[in-house]
């Protein structure tokens, strides 16, 4: 099969790889029709995450058609159009039983925190991802779900991570009716969080970013007020002024570690394999929220983060919540919103590339060219 493969920082190719095979009776093989490039894929592309191995195939946002199923798979049949959550989960461990599918205890021998993720570094289990013609899907009776006939594949694709993660970020904020919600970062996840905040009762949503075209999207897609970092100077002071000097009720960090990385990040990633991420956005969130408020962290961070203002958070009486989104848990409510016409997640997609041009897609997305917000890789008919 043809697949995107990692060859080193900023180097990817489409190469021939062996097609995945059924390795366990509960596996399925999915023929991929749509895959997306996520902002967190850029951490891998830039060589910023430890244990990203040469030859690995990225991609954790996947929609496709079931090509083959293992002997014990009961919920899927060959030919089903499915959306595959980025979490790999067994469905039966202590954490899965409590809906914490992103923290599954049985799918990632390399970590005690996060579970398995498709197409990420080997710190998340080493599973090949979906930026390829086929992908192996473990625990096929748990993760993938048949796409409803009324739902487009592109809308379904956004539910496999970006929009579900944004919605989860709004949920973690425990938004009360009328709350002011500040969202740091106007990438796809931040835009989804801002739009979702209205569903949960927000009275005001303010999105902070440094790029004009993303702030334009925040106004058009998320109906949000915006703050341009380069125009306001200090976003914390600007947020205080915008909220009667109290601060926002809820702040959502949808940035995480900057994918480009600073010098320290590059040294620790390339030399020490300890990339953790700059805490700038989460510190802005801590300082921008009011006393007794809530900070939601859904940006991608590595295993180590330093200089987070925990003392400020404690002294302000803040609640800080974060996790990788348990995607399966978000789908029922999000499908209701989409079917009711409240939102079309696919409006976040701005660029479409065939698999053969995936290197160009990474370059355009990474360099923020052509007002790119979210690229999709197309690989065939549904």
Secondary structure, DSSP 4 states (H G I P E B T S, - for coil): -EEEEEEETTEEEEEE-PPP---STT-EEEEEEEEE--HHHHHHHTT-STT--TT------EEEEEEEE-TT--S--TT-EEEE-SEE--SSSTTGGGT-GGG-SSS-TT-SSS-EEBTS-GGGT-B--SSBSEEEESSTTTS-EEPPTTS-HHHHHHHTTHHHHHHHHHHHTTPPTT-EEEEE--SHHHHHHHHHHHHTT-SEEEEEES-HHHHHHHHHHH--EEEEHHHHS-HHHHHHHHTTTS-EEEEEE--BS-SS--HHHHHIIIIIS------HHHHHHHHHEEEEEEEEE-SB--S------HHHHHHTT-EEEE----HHHHHHHHHHHHHTTS--GGGG--EEEEGGGHHHHHHHHHTT-TT-S-EEEE-S--
